[in-house]
Amino acid sequence: MIEKNNPSRILFNILNYGFMAAFAIVCIAPLWHVLMASLSNPRMLIMNTGLLWKPAGEITFKGYELVFRNGNILGGYGNTLLYVAWHAVVGTFFTLIAGYLVSRKDFKLQIPLLLFIMFTMMFNGGLIPTYQVQRAIGLINNKWAMMIPGMIGAFYVVMIKSAFEQLSPSYEESAKLDGAGPLTILFRILTPLIMPSLAVVIMFSVVMQWNSWYPASVYLPMSREDWPLQLFMREVLVQNNTAKIISGADAAAKADLTSNLVKYCVSIVGTLPILCAYPFAQKYFVKGVTLGGVKG
């Protein structure tokens, strides 16, 4: 059925596109301001007020030079990439296994295991008991404190479980008739069919780990070499400690001049990779969330 473009529909389309365009500008403007500010002249940036639509003064990469010259930032980048890769690969692997197990009707521990997993979605031990447990097993000031706890998310397991349950039993039955074992069925038959849901789990894990700083501040207080990038960013942005980024005999004077510039550059360095990766996974989001969250 083809709908005619009557005046009311034309007006609706104008208002709809106008609203969406305005909303997009509101979302993009702060990011653009930060990018332009990171390329601005430090002295001109201090005198600027309001949004920047172009760099203030001559374009300069001095702020980025200061940021990447600092060993903490580069080390934090490496630690963040390690934590992100661990949760995206190892965490998703175990999430896939758990989701497959609790989706099997013939698995004897399906209900107890599913209830145990869902219990953790509603209740947790709290910060102090969790800290005591991690200290007792020697994870404080250790990289594993960022890698083992939270490796499997209960919500992700339920999402993968629902995705498996949407698949027709005929896939598994046909594979069994051909002599396929459980691992072959899981990894070669069923897993490719739920890739949209799996992509959502991976992307959510990556985003959460990339933005995570609080666990590191609690469990890695004396181990700065294991800090993720976001904790160093917090040190610069929230605690206003840019002197540690700027080295040299006149570090204090330089920090006063380039303080705002360094903050903008650190923000870009910390957010640009995840912003660039997000569009490539976005196409999986709607399909993946729908497949993993609707059972019919």
Sequence and secondary structure as in RCSB ss.txt:
>XXXX:A:sequence
MIEKNNPSRILFNILNYGFMAAFAIVCIAPLWHVLMASLSNPRMLIMNTGLLWKPAGEITFKGYELVFRNGNILG
GYGNTLLYVAWHAVVGTFFTLIAGYLVSRKDFKLQIPLLLFIMFTMMFNGGLIPTYQVQRAIGLINNKWAMMIPG
MIGAFYVVMIKSAFEQLSPSYEESAKLDGAGPLTILFRILTPLIMPSLAVVIMFSVVMQWNSWYPASVYLPMSRE
DWPLQLFMREVLVQNNTAKIISGADAAAKADLTSNLVKYCVSIVGTLPILCAYPFAQKYFVKGVTLGGVKG
>XXXX:A:secstr
      HHHHHHHHHHHHHHHHHHHHHHHHHHHHHHHHTS HHHHHH  S  SS SSS   HHHHHHHH HHHHH
HHHHHHHHHHHIIIIIHHHHHHHHHHHT TT TTHHHHHHHHHHHHH    HHHHHHHHHHTT TTSTHHHHSTT
SS HHHHHHHHHHHHHS HHHHHHHHHTT  HHHIIIIIIGGGGHHHHHHHHHHHHHHHHT  HHHHHH TT GG
G  HHHHHHHHHTS   TTTS STTHHHHHHHHHHHHHHHHHHHHHHHHHHHHHHHHHHHHHHHHHHH   
